[in-house]
Amino acid sequence: MTDRAWTGKQSLYEQVEAALRGGVTCVQLREKNLERAAFRKEAMELCTLCKRYGVPFIVNDDVEIAMTCGADGIHVGQEDMAAGEVRRLVGNEMILGVSVHSAEEAREAVRAGADYLGAGAVFSTATKTDADAMSRETLEEICSAVGVPVVAIGGINEDNVLRLAGSGVMGAAIVSAVFSAPDIEAACRRLRKKTEKMVRSE
């Protein structure tokens, strides 16, 4: 999941390409403060890049931009457009992800058409300062409540990703441990190995 807070020597495009070379299996573009035309241009460029690497490209929150750039999917939170309305707008071909914080929200999101869920924050995180850490019990309840993949998010890094083993999650959405790394490609290679080990431990 992108965050331009760590752009500097490299552009976001260069950082994302380094992550793709390192083996990330999905890219989600998250832009909360970028001017709309710049967001649309960036989404189109990154969508093309991800297609070149054969990796799904998902846009956070903005349905119109996701559809315009030809993204593979759209991800929405509980405070964004309702999942059922998003599904109606994008049809059945586009991946729909929904952020959830409880088993009931998880079941409702799946009823509305979600293909996968994002659950967290599983650890404390500086990326979302308003997000309290989710208990292990709640994470396991979410995973048990639905039949779609659940991806953990929030404060995940090389030191703690294996602590998610056995929870039921099928992946990890990672922000700062990727984009703040001195060598993004190498960090992604290490994180992918650990995440695959975490999933195999289910």
Disulfide bonds with the S-S distance in Angstrom:
none
